[in-house]
Amino acid sequence: MLDRQVVREFLEEALDGIEIPEDISFDILVETFCKYTEADYYEWLKDNFKSFFDHYKPKWNWIRDRVGYYSKS
């Protein structure tokens, strides 16, 4: 779940200079954008899971390499 306050601050900055219609509450806009992004994020997460774990046939040596690579950062 996204941090609503972080998204609010992001949208305030990203929408600077863009007029939001009066009939759209900024609070509702933030919540709607979060839900939209979370739905996309979940699909992205599932796709990355399949890729990382080679469609449920994990290549553990490759995963060990990724663990080593990201452990250095």
C-alpha positions as CSV (number, residue, x, y, z in Angstrom):
1,M,0.0,0.0,0.0
2,L,1.3,3.4,-0.9
3,D,2.0,6.1,1.7
4,R,-0.8,8.6,1.0
5,Q,1.1,11.5,2.4
6,V,4.1,10.8,0.1
7,V,1.7,10.5,-2.9
8,R,0.0,13.8,-1.8
9,E,3.3,15.6,-1.7
10,F,4.3,14.1,-5.1
11,L,1.1,15.2,-6.7
12,E,1.2,18.7,-5.2
13,E,4.6,19.1,-6.9
14,A,3.9,17.2,-10.1
15,L,0.6,19.1,-10.7
16,D,2.1,22.5,-10.0
17,G,0.7,24.8,-12.6
18,I,-2.1,22.4,-13.6
19,E,-5.6,23.5,-12.6
20,I,-7.7,20.8,-10.9
21,P,-11.4,21.2,-11.6
22,E,-13.4,22.4,-8.7
23,D,-15.6,19.4,-8.7
24,I,-12.7,17.1,-8.0
25,S,-11.5,17.1,-4.4
26,F,-7.7,16.9,-4.0
27,D,-8.2,14.3,-1.2
28,I,-10.3,12.1,-3.6
29,L,-7.8,12.6,-6.4
30,V,-4.9,11.4,-4.1
31,E,-6.9,8.4,-3.1
32,T,-8.0,7.5,-6.6
33,F,-4.4,7.9,-8.0
34,C,-3.1,5.7,-5.2
35,K,-5.7,3.0,-6.0
36,Y,-4.9,3.3,-9.7
37,T,-1.2,3.0,-9.0
38,E,-1.6,0.1,-6.5
39,A,-3.6,-1.9,-9.1
40,D,-0.8,-1.4,-11.6
41,Y,1.9,-2.1,-9.0
42,Y,0.3,-5.4,-8.1
43,E,0.3,-6.5,-11.8
44,W,3.9,-5.3,-12.1
45,L,4.9,-7.3,-9.0
46,K,3.3,-10.5,-10.3
47,D,5.1,-10.1,-13.6
48,N,8.4,-9.5,-11.9
49,F,7.8,-12.5,-9.7
50,K,7.3,-14.7,-12.7
51,S,10.5,-13.3,-14.4
52,F,12.7,-13.5,-11.3
53,F,11.6,-17.1,-10.5
54,D,11.6,-18.1,-14.2
55,H,7.9,-18.9,-14.3
56,Y,7.9,-21.1,-11.2
57,K,11.1,-23.0,-12.3
58,P,13.7,-21.0,-10.3
59,K,17.3,-21.0,-11.5
60,W,18.9,-20.8,-8.1
61,N,22.4,-20.0,-9.4
62,W,21.1,-17.0,-11.2
63,I,19.2,-16.0,-8.1
64,R,22.4,-16.4,-6.0
65,D,24.1,-14.0,-8.4
66,R,21.3,-11.5,-8.0
67,V,21.5,-11.8,-4.2
68,G,25.2,-11.2,-4.3
69,Y,24.8,-8.3,-6.7
70,Y,22.1,-6.5,-4.6
71,S,23.8,-7.4,-1.3
72,K,26.8,-5.2,-2.4
73,S,24.6,-2.1,-2.8
